Amino acid sequence: MGSGASGLASETPGGDLRLPASGLRFSLNQLRTLNSYVDNLWEEDQTGRISTELESAVESLVQRIVDGAGQRDPRFRCCHLIALHRGKKMRSRSLEYLVTLDSLPPLNSGEDCSLQDGPVGYGRIRLTGREADKWEEFLTPSGYLCRDKVVERWVELIARCTSARGGGGSRVLCARAVKHAAPYTHCYLQRGTTLLSNNDRRLAIVEGAAWVMVRVGAGEAEAKLMLGARVQGCNAAAYTNRVPLIHPMALLHYTSAQGGYYAAAVGPPSSLVCGDRSATWQLWQPALEAALDAHCSHLATAARVAGALNVLLDKMREGAYQGTLRVLSRYAASCAVRRRVDRIGAYPAAAARCLPALHAAHHLLLLLDELYSLCERGGIAGYVYPVERGSVVRRGARDADWQFDAACVKSCLQQLHHVAGEDIPPSPSDCLETALLNRWESLNREAKASAGTTPSYSKRQLRYLWRVASELLKCKSMVACENHSTFKANLIQVTSLNQEPIEDLIHVLAIMLDQARDLYLNNFHSKSVGEFDRDLSVYRSKKWNKLKDYYDASSACLIDAVRRDPELRREDLKDPLVVMKNILNWLYKGAKDDKKYLGPVLRPYLDGLFSTSIENSWFLEDFDGKKCVQEFEGLKEYCMGVHDGSLEPCMGLLDAAKKFAWAKAMVDFVDRFRHIDFRLVFPTGEGMAISYPIKLPSRREHSSARTLTLSRRDKAEAKLRLAKRCVLGAFATALVGDRRRVVFHQRCAMLRCCGGVWLPPIIFIGTHSLALAETDSAKLGFLCGKMRAMD
């Protein structure tokens, strides 16, 4: 993924940097200086966001327009908008919404609607039966849904509905929440009476090449609308099917890719060879991208680098450097950021893999250099799908403008080289963070060395590896049409019921053998990049093709030996840990017995499995906790109870607030705005819903309401008591001093010798654990507690 030039970069930070595409050199002192400049750019990015009040007003107006279009033509009905801008690390100045065609069933969910593969990152919608009759006027002669005709009709509808009734920003969902918003399983609050103000802002609807622009007022805000159709399952061309199990973020990629798949009304670029261009739709997966953005904190180094790059893009578009950006889009830059984070996760050193704050400037420069290479030479610009740069350009772009963008990006790099002239030493927090990460890396290295050539995996590691492998199997099972694997012919055999667990084991084993081969192939090609000896490159390619054939043959023999093993049949293969243990044993056995073909390929892969599992297995419980499975199950149970009549909406909500955070938040919100009438809306599908007026009883009428939340007077009194204690404590400390004994830790020696009154963000407690306040590495506090356990 990414352009070839970026693969030549010095991937390991910590020293001097030479940018491969632009040729600029940055010393270590210059990189330290740019770190403070990155922080300044990130702070500037945080201050340029749109206000919540204006965003809510724009969402209500947009929802009103979309509802009006659905009322005029039910085929364009949309239950809720999808806010693509929420949670983005590189957020534009415009609000972005995806409008789904909810009257159209999810593609690939039945015989009447299907998504057929087109070029990489694109597809065509084929309708038959009743759906073909419904959309007859928009079909091509070959039976495909014409994108241009659908968009033309939709723009005509929304242009007539600027004064329509309806709307309400409560029906706008973020991309991550859409897969949980199935009919009968969710609800939302809405004002009982929708007030249409007489001084509504003036609207201007502009049709463009891709987005439909809705401009509110005199430059107050701008909203981009995109039409799309829901798709069931996953796409075989998506990158998630190629993420190896040894990647530290593999579990996040596999779980995030299971849903949120759309066909957007964006046509292919002119440079892409395509048969039926008017019926070709672009494939999107906004839920996956939103999950990746939400995974890291807004204070993390990755978020700071993305914010700094976002500000630099705005400056380049405003002409702060040589020329202005004409073609390079913000989405292409965000894809480059995600590719950079993926490369960082594959670093061998833990200090570089955790992305500390000391390496922010290093990766920002590599990102700008990759964008310069993209503008200068072209290459892969997409992230989820490996599409060319023409598929992610700005509106009205021309191919001749790429050279102007390349000159602008290079001018920005030269300006950063000029800024980085002052020598700034590393801060104590950077030193502390680097020392902790180095200590964690040394502990993992010692654990790996003590395990020997054939390490023994703990139950925690086996549980993590099985979880990752099972999530990958879920992704592959959701693919509608997938190319046959190398081992497909070997796997398809007639099996009895007692042999099905063995075939499941062989399926995972075959996937891991495929991944090891592909990783070895990628490393081979990366080492061959830049060689100017053509004969040597041709010789190595022929040699690799020969080795690849021998490797596939050896892998098939290994799978056949697994299938015929009598001892494996006596194992309890219903236990996931036993299955994973046997898979690893056979991989190590194959690497040991076949040292000529399987050994060189499997050894690096097995080392990566052990290193990844020993690090990430500690965070499996935290990862599951963030998914809020119990909260969603509680919401589903409550909504189903209301639909079948077993629960009264208000009383059921009060009872649910005792156990679930979503219910407590709704109760607190309604209790805070008691002077406003709200209705609780329960969607039932097909754009229909039932609603109930929500009136919370007084605290005297319902005993459970007393335990839910404090009243306003109680909250004010509690805040006043807390303020009094803080003020009295501050005066007492100033008069008599702090009598508490300060406990220093041996790892704080570097901080005490620096002097000054600097207070580190990490506070050591007497039990040698860590209380983490604000740090860039999300794993840092947890790692230090585990280092104590591993000492």
BAGU-70172 format. One record per residue (C-alpha): z, y, x; residue in three letters. Coordinates in pm, whole numbers, padded with zeros to 5 digits, always signed. Example, Ala and Ser with C-alpha at 12.3 -4.5 7.8 and 13.67 -1.06 7.14 Angstrom:
<nodes>
+00780-00450+01230Ala/+00714-00106+01367Ser/
</nodes>
This chain:
<nodes>
+00000+00000+00000Met/-00088+00338+00135Gly/-00345+00464+00380Ser/-00404+00289+00705Gly/-00313+00588+00914Ala/+00043+00584+00801Ser/+00081+00232+00927Gly/+00041+00361+01284Leu/+00338+00596+01256Ala/+00658+00549+01449Ser/+00839+00377+01166Glu/+01180+00361+01330Thr/+01358+00699+01320Pro/+01614+00812+01572Gly/+01386+00947+01845Gly/+01087+01172+01895Asp/+00810+01156+01637Leu/+00434+01173+01676Arg/+00241+01206+01351Leu/-00057+00968+01367Pro/-00304+01157+01146Ala/-00241+01519+01245Ser/-00136+01446+01605Gly/+00165+01681+01597Leu/+00474+01591+01801Arg/+00833+01665+01702Phe/+01125+01621+01937Ser/+01462+01489+01827Leu/+01612+01839+01839Asn/+01330+01973+01621Gln/+01393+01700+01365Leu/+01762+01795+01351Arg/+01665+02155+01287Thr/+01431+02053+01007Leu/+01710+01856+00839Asn/+01883+02181+00745Ser/+01548+02320+00628Tyr/+01505+02014+00404Val/+01842+02089+00243Asp/+01734+02447+00175Asn/+01412+02329+00013Leu/+01602+02081-00203Trp/+01841+02352-00325Glu/+01541+02568-00413Glu/+01395+02280-00612Asp/+01716+02239-00812Gln/+01719+02604-00919Thr/+01363+02603-01053Gly/+01422+02365-01345Arg/+01357+02451-01708Ile/+01663+02519-01921Ser/+01792+02258-02163Thr/+01769+02497-02459Glu/+01402+02574-02396Leu/+01321+02208-02340Glu/+01486+02115-02671Ser/+01292+02385-02855Ala/+00962+02272-02705Val/+01035+01908-02790Glu/+01098+01998-03153Ser/+00769+02186-03170Leu/+00575+01905-03004Val/+00734+01644-03229Gln/+00641+01854-03531Arg/+00278+01866-03420Ile/+00264+01491-03354Val/+00427+01413-03690Asp/+00174+01633-03864Gly/-00113+01448-03699Ala/+00034+01117-03814Gly/+00069+01246-04170Gln/-00295+01353-04185Arg/-00421+01026-04034Asp/-00176+00731-04038Pro/-00367+00563-03757Arg/-00227+00824-03517Phe/+00133+00785-03630Arg/+00393+00796-03349Cys/+00755+00692-03405Cys/+00895+00867-03099His/+00763+01055-02799Leu/+00822+00927-02446Ile/+00943+01202-02212Ala/+00785+01123-01875Leu/+00949+01416-01698His/+01310+01314-01758Arg/+01482+01187-01447Gly/+01184+01246-01221Lys/+01267+01323-00860Lys/+00942+01523-00831Met/+00938+01710-01160Arg/+00663+01955-01241Ser/+00707+02285-01419Arg/+00548+02135-01731Ser/+00702+01894-01978Leu/+00513+01564-01998Glu/+00504+01336-02303Tyr/+00331+01010-02383Leu/+00224+00979-02748Val/+00184+00615-02850Thr/-00044+00477-03120Leu/+00224+00290-03313Asp/-00010+00187-03594Ser/-00190-00025-03335Leu/+00002-00347-03254Pro/+00098-00403-02890Pro/-00206-00525-02703Leu/-00208-00895-02608Asn/+00048-00965-02884Ser/-00209-01126-03114Gly/-00571-01223-03147Glu/-00679-00898-03312Asp/-00575-00671-03022Cys/-00628-00757-02658Ser/-00652-00575-02328Leu/-00933-00700-02110Gln/-00935-00639-01738Asp/-01161-00372-01593Gly/-01154-00215-01248Pro/-00821-00218-01064Val/-00578-00003-01261Gly/-00800+00012-01571Tyr/-00874-00198-01879Gly/-01061-00206-02208Arg/-00914-00248-02557Ile/-01093-00503-02771Arg/-01025-00512-03147Leu/-01121-00781-03395Thr/-01034-00873-03753Gly/-00829-00626-03956Arg/-00772-00393-03664Glu/-01146-00366-03607Ala/-01192-00268-03971Asp/-00918-00005-03944Lys/-01063+00154-03628Trp/-01427+00091-03712Glu/-01544+00449-03657Glu/-01398+00450-03302Phe/-01547+00121-03181Leu/-01837+00083-02941Thr/-02125-00153-03026Pro/-01962-00419-02807Ser/-01635-00404-03004Gly/-01420-00197-02765Tyr/-01208+00102-02866Leu/-01386+00416-02746Cys/-01141+00637-02562Arg/-01341+00958-02596Asp/-01378+00928-02974Lys/-01009+00855-03022Val/-00901+01153-02811Val/-01150+01381-02984Glu/-01016+01290-03327Arg/-00654+01322-03211Trp/-00707+01669-03063Val/-00870+01777-03387Glu/-00566+01658-03581Leu/-00300+01825-03368Ile/-00496+02150-03369Ala/-00456+02159-03748Arg/-00086+02075-03746Cys/+00073+02366-03563Thr/+00251+02468-03885Ser/+00331+02119-04011Ala/+00676+02014-04123Arg/+00886+01753-03945Gly/+00992+01737-03586Gly/+01323+01691-03419Gly/+01395+01643-03052Gly/+01634+01353-03122Ser/+01335+01119-03149Arg/+01223+01186-02793Val/+01318+00904-02556Leu/+01302+00868-02182Cys/+01074+00602-02038Ala/+01359+00367-01945Arg/+01503+00360-02298Ala/+01180+00278-02480Val/+01197-00098-02424Lys/+01539-00103-02594His/+01420+00105-02893Ala/+01285-00182-03100Ala/+01294-00154-03482Pro/+01620-00259-03650Tyr/+01805-00250-03315Thr/+01871+00120-03255His/+01966+00439-03437Cys/+01987+00810-03367Tyr/+02139+01129-03505Leu/+01931+01394-03677Gln/+02015+01718-03851Arg/+02038+01682-04224Gly/+01825+01990-04290Thr/+01542+02087-04058Thr/+01524+02463-04046Leu/+01184+02616-03978Leu/+01234+02957-03826Ser/+01002+03237-03923Asn/+00980+03356-03564Asn/+00850+03028-03421Asp/+00681+03069-03088Arg/+00305+03095-03079Arg/+00120+02783-02968Leu/-00202+02737-02777Ala/-00360+02390-02754Ile/-00594+02335-02460Val/-00796+02015-02424Glu/-00848+01907-02066Gly/-00991+01615-01874Ala/-00681+01401-01923Ala/-00377+01583-02059Trp/-00375+01788-02377Val/-00186+02109-02301Met/+00044+02277-02552Val/+00145+02621-02429Arg/+00439+02783-02601Val/+00472+03159-02619Gly/+00362+03396-02346Ala/+00405+03158-02054Gly/+00750+03042-02166Glu/+00682+02670-02134Ala/+00399+02423-02117Glu/+00388+02066-02250Ala/+00136+01800-02155Lys/+00051+01533-02412Leu/-00114+01201-02330Met/-00231+00944-02582Leu/-00164+00577-02509Gly/-00143+00228-02656Ala/+00140-00020-02599Arg/+00068-00336-02402Val/+00273-00654-02406Gln/+00344-00838-02082Gly/+00258-00744-01724Cys/-00060-00693-01529Asn/-00157-00922-01242Ala/-00281-00628-01033Ala/+00058-00451-01040Ala/+00236-00437-00706Tyr/+00553-00601-00841Thr/+00389-00943-00822Asn/+00341-00888-00448Arg/+00691-00765-00359Val/+00848-01039-00143Pro/+01189-01186-00209Leu/+01311-01059+00128Ile/+01269-00694+00028His/+01610-00528-00030Pro/+01493-00373-00359Met/+01314-00683-00490Ala/+01563-00736-00774Leu/+01515-00377-00893Leu/+01136-00408-00885His/+01129-00739-01072Tyr/+01367-00633-01349Thr/+01210-00289-01399Ser/+00858-00427-01438Ala/+00938-00641-01744Gln/+00812-00401-02009Gly/+00702-00042-02057Gly/+00332-00111-02003Tyr/+00068+00120-02158Tyr/-00304+00186-02168Ala/-00341+00565-02140Ala/-00644+00764-02254Ala/-00755+00857-01902Val/-01107+00774-01790Gly/-01208+00639-01451Pro/-01331+00880-01183Pro/-01700+00926-01117Ser/-01667+00752-00781Ser/-01555+00427-00948Leu/-01825+00185-01055Val/-01756+00098-01418Cys/-01973-00052-01690Gly/-01851+00090-02022Asp/-01693+00413-01899Arg/-01614+00565-02240Ser/-01415+00256-02343Ala/-01211+00224-02021Thr/-00841+00317-02031Trp/-00606+00375-01740Gln/-00304+00144-01703Leu/+00040+00305-01677Trp/+00391+00169-01632Gln/+00621+00473-01671Pro/+00936+00266-01730Ala/+00904+00110-01384Leu/+00859+00446-01213Glu/+01148+00598-01408Ala/+01375+00308-01311Ala/+01290+00354-00943Leu/+01365+00726-00965Asp/+01693+00666-01145Ala/+01807+00404-00894His/+01899+00661-00629Cys/+02140+00946-00691Ser/+02018+01304-00712His/+02228+01368-00398Leu/+02074+01081-00200Ala/+01850+01146+00097Thr/+01547+01005-00084Ala/+01600+01255-00367Ala/+01641+01540-00120Arg/+01319+01448+00057Val/+01135+01427-00277Ala/+01273+01766-00384Gly/+01174+01925-00054Ala/+00822+01785-00085Leu/+00806+01914-00442Asn/+00883+02268-00327Val/+00630+02245-00045Leu/+00362+02143-00296Leu/+00441+02449-00507Asp/+00421+02669-00200Lys/+00087+02520-00102Met/-00047+02575-00453Arg/+00070+02936-00444Glu/-00115+03001-00118Gly/+00184+03025+00115Ala/-00016+02844+00383Tyr/-00384+02831+00470Gln/-00568+02816+00139Gly/-00435+02651-00176Thr/-00419+02295-00301Leu/-00704+02218-00540Arg/-00721+01840-00581Val/-00397+01684-00456Leu/-00172+01613-00753Ser/+00203+01594-00777Arg/+00175+01235-00896Tyr/-00011+01136-00579Ala/+00271+01288-00376Ala/+00534+01101-00579Ser/+00345+00775-00518Cys/+00358+00850-00146Ala/+00735+00899-00172Val/+00779+00560-00341Arg/+00565+00388-00077Arg/+00776+00552+00193Arg/+01097+00425+00031Val/+00949+00075+00021Asp/+00868+00090+00391Arg/+01218+00213+00466Ile/+01360-00088+00283Gly/+01167-00318+00516Ala/+01316-00173+00836Tyr/+01500-00428+01052Pro/+01781-00187+01145Ala/+02046-00121+00881Ala/+02103+00235+01007Ala/+01739+00316+00930Ala/+01714+00101+00617Arg/+01997+00284+00436Cys/+01815+00618+00481Leu/+02095+00841+00615Pro/+02077+01219+00595Ala/+01996+01239+00966Leu/+01648+01093+00899His/+01541+01325+00615Ala/+01306+01542+00821Ala/+01156+01236+00989His/+01039+01090+00659His/+00933+01425+00511Leu/+00696+01477+00804Leu/+00557+01125+00768Leu/+00498+01193+00398Leu/+00307+01513+00467Leu/+00108+01336+00737Asp/+00018+01058+00493Glu/-00097+01314+00237Leu/-00304+01483+00508Tyr/-00466+01149+00591Ser/-00532+01090+00220Leu/-00709+01425+00185Cys/-00897+01391+00513Glu/-01009+01027+00507Arg/-00929+00892+00161Gly/-00757+00563+00088Gly/-00516+00410-00162Ile/-00326+00678-00353Ala/-00163+00485-00639Gly/+00165+00301-00630Tyr/+00190+00058-00921Val/-00183-00013-00897Tyr/-00382+00022-00573Pro/-00623+00284-00706Val/-00820+00529-00495Glu/-00741+00898-00469Arg/-00997+00990-00735Gly/-00779+00827-01003Ser/-00478+01054-00942Val/-00639+01396-00890Val/-00568+01718-01077Arg/-00779+01831-01369Arg/-01117+01983-01291Gly/-01116+01845-00936Ala/-01426+01803-00721Arg/-01478+01573-00425Asp/-01573+01865-00200Ala/-01225+02016-00241Asp/-01049+01743-00044Trp/-01126+01911+00288Gln/-00965+02235+00170Phe/-00653+02042+00071Asp/-00646+01869+00409Ala/-00655+02205+00585Ala/-00374+02334+00363Cys/-00148+02033+00429Val/-00210+02053+00803Lys/-00126+02423+00798Ser/+00203+02334+00628Cys/+00279+02082+00903Leu/+00205+02339+01169Gln/+00436+02586+00998Gln/+00715+02326+00996Leu/+00652+02269+01367His/+00695+02641+01423His/+01014+02653+01214Val/+01173+02369+01410Ala/+01237+02571+01723Gly/+01614+02604+01717Glu/+01836+02334+01864Asp/+02107+02218+01622Ile/+02350+01937+01720Pro/+02423+01660+01470Pro/+02701+01735+01226Ser/+03024+01527+01221Pro/+02927+01378+00885Ser/+02598+01256+01032Asp/+02783+01101+01327Cys/+03029+00929+01096Leu/+02756+00795+00869Glu/+02556+00662+01165Thr/+02864+00497+01316Ala/+02952+00322+00991Leu/+02598+00194+00940Leu/+02578+00071+01299Asn/+02907-00110+01251Arg/+02778-00275+00936Trp/+02460-00381+01116Glu/+02656-00533+01405Ser/+02872-00731+01163Leu/+02565-00874+00991Asn/+02413-00956+01330Arg/+02729-01138+01434Glu/+02737-01333+01109Ala/+02375-01434+01156Lys/+02429-01535+01519Ala/+02732-01746+01434Ser/+02535-01931+01166Ala/+02295-02085+01420Gly/+01932-02182+01378Thr/+01996-02337+01035Thr/+02253-02109+00870Pro/+02467-02215+00579Ser/+02438-01990+00274Tyr/+02746-01895+00077Ser/+02763-01928-00301Lys/+02726-01552-00328Arg/+02402-01559-00129Gln/+02263-01853-00325Leu/+02348-01679-00652Arg/+02166-01364-00540Tyr/+01856-01551-00420Leu/+01831-01751-00742Trp/+01869-01436-00948Arg/+01585-01265-00760Val/+01363-01572-00782Ala/+01427-01612-01155Ser/+01341-01246-01222Glu/+01017-01292-01029Leu/+00935-01595-01243Leu/+00991-01384-01554Lys/+00744-01124-01426Cys/+00483-01388-01349Lys/+00530-01554-01688Ser/+00461-01220-01860Met/+00124-01181-01687Val/-00149-01234-01947Ala/-00417-01341-01702Cys/-00338-01428-01342Glu/-00555-01560-01063Asn/-00490-01919-00964His/-00251-01967-00676Ser/-00329-02167-00364Thr/-00100-02439-00488Phe/-00216-02437-00852Lys/-00409-02761-00823Ala/-00112-02924-00655Asn/+00133-02803-00918Leu/-00057-02907-01230Ile/+00042-03268-01279Gln/+00152-03483-01568Val/+00531-03479-01566Thr/+00793-03651-01775Ser/+01096-03479-01919Leu/+01323-03590-01635Asn/+01081-03444-01378Gln/+01054-03093-01526Glu/+01345-02954-01317Pro/+01169-03080-01004Ile/+00850-02899-01103Glu/+01049-02578-01159Asp/+01190-02617-00808Leu/+00841-02675-00669Ile/+00713-02365-00848His/+00968-02142-00672Val/+00902-02321-00342Leu/+00527-02260-00375Ala/+00583-01890-00445Ile/+00800-01855-00136Met/+00542-02035+00079Leu/+00275-01797-00053Asp/+00491-01493+00023Gln/+00563-01609+00377Ala/+00193-01655+00443Arg/+00100-01314+00300Asp/+00370-01137+00504Leu/+00248-01309+00818Tyr/-00108-01204+00734Leu/-00005-00841+00682Asn/+00180-00833+01013Asn/-00123-00984+01184Phe/-00355-00717+01047His/-00111-00435+01127Ser/-00097-00550+01489Lys/-00478-00563+01501Ser/-00520-00208+01363Val/-00635+00037+01628Gly/-00795-00220+01858Glu/-01133-00102+01979Phe/-01242-00439+02122Asp/-01465-00563+01843Arg/-01515-00907+01993Asp/-01140-00958+02025Leu/-01084-00851+01665Ser/-01352-01090+01539Val/-01203-01373+01745Tyr/-00856-01310+01607Arg/-00985-01296+01251Ser/-01159-01632+01289Lys/-00849-01778+01449Lys/-00631-01654+01164Trp/-00866-01798+00900Asn/-00844-02133+01073Lys/-00465-02113+01092Leu/-00454-02011+00726Lys/-00639-02326+00624Asp/-00407-02543+00830Tyr/-00105-02364+00685Tyr/-00220-02423+00328Asp/-00277-02790+00404Ala/+00067-02823+00562Ser/+00224-02645+00264Ser/+00055-02886+00024Ala/+00192-03179+00224Cys/+00540-03028+00211Leu/+00522-02988-00167Ile/+00402-03345-00205Asp/+00695-03467+00007Ala/+00936-03273-00214Val/+00790-03430-00526Arg/+00824-03783-00387Arg/+01176-03742-00247Asp/+01405-03998-00420Pro/+01727-03818-00321Glu/+01613-03501-00496Leu/+01596-03685-00829Arg/+01966-03764-00804Arg/+02061-03397-00761Glu/+02192-03187-01049Asp/+01889-02960-01075Leu/+02025-02789-01385Lys/+02261-02597-01158Asp/+02077-02290-01017Pro/+02280-02296-00695Leu/+02184-02658-00629Val/+01817-02576-00691Val/+01824-02280-00452Met/+02008-02481-00188Lys/+01745-02758-00198Asn/+01461-02506-00177Ile/+01610-02352+00136Leu/+01673-02695+00289Asn/+01310-02792+00243Trp/+01186-02463+00387Leu/+01402-02506+00697Tyr/+01293-02870+00721Lys/+00926-02770+00706Gly/+00972-02503+00972Ala/+01153-02752+01196Lys/+00917-03049+01153Asp/+00588-02856+01165Asp/+00640-02620+01459Lys/+00269-02553+01503Lys/+00170-02417+01162Tyr/+00466-02382+00926Leu/+00723-02284+01188Gly/+00571-01953+01312Pro/+00513-01839+00954Val/+00836-01954+00789Leu/+01085-01855+01059Arg/+01052-01474+01011Pro/+01056-01520+00634Tyr/+01372-01732+00643Leu/+01543-01483+00873Asp/+01461-01209+00624Gly/+01599-01416+00336Leu/+01930-01466+00514Phe/+01965-01101+00618Ser/+01872-00967+00274Thr/+02099-01206+00087Ser/+02401-01141+00308Ile/+02370-00764+00247Glu/+02259-00736-00114Asn/+02463-01020-00260Ser/+02769-00792-00252Trp/+02606-00555-00502Phe/+02489-00804-00765Leu/+02784-00737-00998Glu/+02734-00361-00970Asp/+02363-00401-01043Phe/+02435-00601-01359Asp/+02699-00350-01467Gly/+02449-00065-01459Lys/+02220-00243-01703Lys/+02477-00192-01984Cys/+02391-00521-02153Val/+02707-00521-02364Gln/+02638-00167-02483Glu/+02289-00258-02603Phe/+02414-00576-02766Glu/+02682-00377-02947Gly/+02425-00125-03068Leu/+02200-00405-03192Lys/+02487-00576-03373Glu/+02588-00251-03542Tyr/+02234-00168-03657Cys/+02170-00519-03788Met/+02499-00502-03978Gly/+02393-00176-04143Val/+02052-00316-04237His/+02189-00633-04396Asp/+02462-00439-04578Gly/+02764-00596-04408Ser/+02868-00267-04242Leu/+02920+00079-04386Glu/+02755+00326-04142Pro/+03044+00570-04095Cys/+03332+00322-04089Met/+03131+00083-03874Gly/+03060+00362-03628Leu/+03430+00445-03601Leu/+03515+00082-03537Asp/+03238+00050-03277Ala/+03367+00360-03097Ala/+03677+00163-02996Lys/+03464-00070-02781Lys/+03135+00099-02694Phe/+03057+00423-02514Ala/+02746+00501-02721Trp/+02945+00500-03046Ala/+03223+00711-02899Lys/+02968+00967-02777Ala/+02816+00992-03125Met/+03157+01029-03288Val/+03261+01299-03042Asp/+02935+01486-03098Phe/+02965+01480-03478Val/+03333+01573-03459Asp/+03256+01866-03232Arg/+02991+02009-03467Phe/+03160+01940-03799Arg/+03002+02249-03954His/+02654+02091-03924Ile/+02526+01817-04153Asp/+02393+01513-03966Phe/+02216+01199-04080Arg/+02221+00862-03908Leu/+01863+00730-03891Val/+01780+00359-03854Phe/+01409+00295-03774Pro/+01249-00006-03942Thr/+00906-00001-03779Gly/+00562+00121-03886Glu/+00692+00477-03866Gly/+00944+00416-04145Met/+01324+00449-04135Ala/+01633+00461-04354Ile/+01898+00728-04311Ser/+02256+00787-04422Tyr/+02457+01110-04426Pro/+02732+01082-04169Ile/+03070+01228-04261Lys/+03365+01132-04050Leu/+03693+01099-04240Pro/+03988+01310-04143Ser/+04230+01164-03894Arg/+04488+01115-04166Arg/+04250+00912-04382Glu/+04141+00664-04117His/+04392+00544-03861Ser/+04128+00434-03612Ser/+03991+00786-03587Ala/+04317+00902-03430Arg/+04265+00674-03128Thr/+03908+00777-03065Leu/+03934+01120-02913Thr/+04166+01414-02880Leu/+04135+01713-03109Ser/+04025+02049-02977Arg/+04382+02177-02970Arg/+04502+01868-02781Asp/+04222+01905-02527Lys/+04302+02273-02473Ala/+04673+02200-02425Glu/+04598+01918-02180Ala/+04372+02146-01976Lys/+04639+02417-01973Leu/+04905+02174-01849Arg/+04672+02049-01576Leu/+04594+02405-01465Ala/+04966+02490-01448Lys/+05037+02187-01230Arg/+04751+02275-00996Cys/+04864+02637-00958Val/+05229+02544-00903Leu/+05129+02277-00653Gly/+04913+02522-00461Ala/+05197+02780-00441Phe/+05444+02513-00331Ala/+05212+02394-00057Thr/+05155+02750+00064Ala/+05531+02828+00075Leu/+05688+02510+00214Val/+05383+02327+00347Gly/+05243+01987+00265Asp/+05515+01732+00338Arg/+05290+01432+00288Arg/+05230+01237+00603Arg/+04862+01230+00702Val/+04747+00881+00794Val/+04474+00879+01056Phe/+04248+00585+01114His/+04110+00474+01446Gln/+03755+00548+01326Arg/+03852+00915+01278Cys/+03891+00974+01653Ala/+03547+01130+01673Met/+03640+01374+01396Leu/+03970+01487+01551Arg/+03811+01558+01888Cys/+03554+01787+01726Cys/+03827+02032+01618Gly/+03792+02288+01342Gly/+03896+02246+00982Val/+03600+02041+00865Trp/+03691+01792+00593Leu/+03471+01481+00590Pro/+03325+01364+00259Pro/+03478+01020+00325Ile/+03860+01013+00302Ile/+04038+00724+00468Phe/+04327+00573+00274Ile/+04621+00393+00427Gly/+04492+00053+00313Thr/+04183+00097+00536His/+03954+00115+00234Ser/+03725+00405+00152Leu/+03726+00661-00126Ala/+03373+00792-00149Leu/+03325+01148-00269Ala/+02966+01254-00211Glu/+02752+01070+00040Thr/+02382+01005+00076Asp/+02405+00627+00111Ser/+02507+00463-00214Ala/+02616+00151-00030Lys/+02831+00325+00229Leu/+03173+00308+00068Gly/+03125-00050-00037Phe/+03006-00153+00309Leu/+03319-00026+00479Cys/+03543-00225+00248Gly/+03341-00536+00328Lys/+03355-00463+00702Met/+03732-00487+00681Arg/+03700-00823+00505Ala/+03454-00953+00765Met/+03656-00845+01070Asp/
</nodes>
